[in-house]
Amino acid sequence: MGGKKRLTIKQMEKLQGRKQEKKEVKSTRFTAKKTASVFLPNPKSQKIVDELKKMKVLTPYTVASRLDLRLSTAKHFLKELARQGVIEYVSSGKNLKIYKNAD
């Protein structure tokens, strides 16, 4: 019986104009995503070792954000550095492993 009333021609034109403006704003706001590296960096690289020595505590998240790596890659990288003796394993919780620099 009731239902939604039909819009007038003027109202439909305004609505279409607003939709086009929103599309233009969305397209200008979009920026390209920066993808993180998937490959392990060279653990013997002096630049990377110096970067890690600046940090007091090494966690996978801090290493991933600082070196622009994926989190899983950072975990493997920290395990490799611990195996080589560059860093020391301190402790861990359920999901987080904490390392420190071997001085």
SVG drawing of the C-alpha trace seen along z (x, -y; Angstrom):
<svg xmlns="http://www.w3.org/2000/svg" viewBox="-2 -20 82 42">
<polyline fill="none" stroke="black" stroke-width="0.4" points="0.0,0.0 2.4,-2.6 6.0,-2.4 8.7,-4.8 7.6,-7.7 9.3,-8.3 11.9,-11.1 11.4,-14.1 13.6,-14.6 15.4,-17.4 16.1,-15.2 17.4,-12.4 19.8,-14.8 21.2,-16.0 21.6,-12.5 23.6,-11.4 25.8,-14.5 26.7,-13.7 27.5,-10.1 29.9,-11.3 31.6,-13.7 32.1,-10.9 33.7,-8.7 36.1,-11.4 37.1,-12.0 37.7,-8.3 39.9,-7.9 42.1,-10.9 42.5,-9.7 43.8,-6.2 47.5,-5.7 49.6,-2.8 50.4,-0.2 53.9,0.4 54.7,4.1 57.1,5.5 60.0,7.7 59.6,11.4 63.3,12.3 65.6,12.6 68.1,9.8 71.8,10.7 72.6,11.3 76.2,10.5 75.5,7.0 77.1,4.4 74.3,1.9 71.7,4.2 73.7,5.2 74.3,1.6 70.6,0.9 69.8,3.7 72.5,2.6 70.7,-0.7 67.6,1.1 67.5,2.1 65.1,5.0 64.5,7.0 61.1,8.4 59.8,9.7 57.4,6.7 60.1,4.1 62.5,5.7 59.8,6.1 58.8,2.4 62.3,1.1 63.7,3.2 60.4,3.2 60.0,7.0 57.0,9.3 56.5,10.5 57.2,14.2 60.4,13.2 61.5,11.1 60.9,14.2 63.1,16.4 65.7,13.6 65.9,13.3 66.3,17.1 69.1,17.0 70.9,14.2 70.5,16.0 72.0,19.2 75.0,17.2 75.5,15.5 74.8,11.9 71.9,11.6 70.8,13.5 67.5,15.1 66.0,13.6 62.6,15.0 59.2,15.6 55.5,15.6 52.8,17.4 53.4,15.7 56.3,13.3 60.0,14.0 62.4,11.4 66.0,11.0 68.8,8.7 72.1,7.7 75.1,10.0 77.7,7.6"/>
</svg>
